[in-house]
Every structure is written in structure tokens, then in C-alpha cells.
């Protein structure tokens, strides 16, 4: 195991911990965190990731299936979401 692997393991362990997750939540809800999210979502890669996450989250929502279909169709059309 090299030093990079060790550092990555430490970071992954911290991010998986309750303290690490709270640090992430705090950052993402801060003005700086929101700015980082907005900048990322303005990129093609960010928009693609947002689509993937939204499609995944949609599966867990308790809304009518026909509404899910409309949302899935909108997510499948990049031009409709600013991509």
C-alpha cells in the first residue's frame, strides 16, 4: 500500500463517519458550498451527474407513476434542462 492509498482510505473513512457526513452537509448548505454546486451543475459533467441522481431519487418517491414518466422524459431530453 502506498501513501496515496493510505490517504484515500483515511479520507473515505472520515467521509463515511457521522462527523464527516455532518461536515459535508455543513459545507454544502453554506454559501461557498452552494457556489461550488452551482458551478459544477453549470458544466456538462455536472448536468449529467444531476440527471443520474435525479433519476435514481425519482425511483424512491411516492408519486404517481405517470408523473414519474413525465419527469423521466424531461430528464432524458438534455435541451430541456439547459444542457
N, C-alpha and C positions, 0 to 999 in steps of 0.2 A: 504494500500500500504506500503510495507516495503522499507527499504533503498536501497536494490538491485534493486527493480523495478524502483525506482526513478532515480538511477544512469543509469540504462539501458535506460530509457526514455530520459535522458539528452544526452547520447551518441548517441542514434538513431536520435534525433533531430539535433544534431550537424552534424552527417554524412549525413543527408538529406539536409543540408543547402548548399548554394553555397560555403561558406568558408570551410566547412567540405569536400565537394567534391574536392575542389582545393587542400586541404591538402592531401587527398588520392592520387590524381593524382601526386602531387609532390613527395610523398613518393614512389609510385610505379615506377616512372621514375628515381628515384635515384639509385645509385649503391647498397645501402642497400636494397631498395625495390626489385630490380631485384634479389638479392641474396635470399631474402625471397621467392619470387615467384618460383625461380628455385628449392629451397629446397622443397617447397610444391609440385611442379609438379613431383618431383622425388619419391613421395610416391604413393601408390596405390589409396589412397583417392584423392590426387591431380590430378592424371591422370583421375580418374572417373569424377571429377568435370570439368576438362578441356574438356572431351568428351561431357558432358551435355551442357556446354556453347558453344562449337563449333557447336553442332547440332542445338542449338537454334539460333545462329548467322547465320548459313547457310540458315535458312528459310528466312532471310531478305535480302540476297544478290541477286543481279540481274545478275545471271549467268545461263546458260542453265541448264534445269532440269537434263539432262543426266550427266552433270558434278557434280551436287549435289548428284546424286545417287552414283557415284563413290566415292565421299568423304564420304557419309554416310556409304557405305560398308567398307571403310577403317577405319572409326571411330568405327564401330561395331566389328572389329577384334582387340582385345586388344594386341595381339602379334605383330601386325604390327606397333604399336605406342610405343613399349618399355615396355608395362605393363607385 
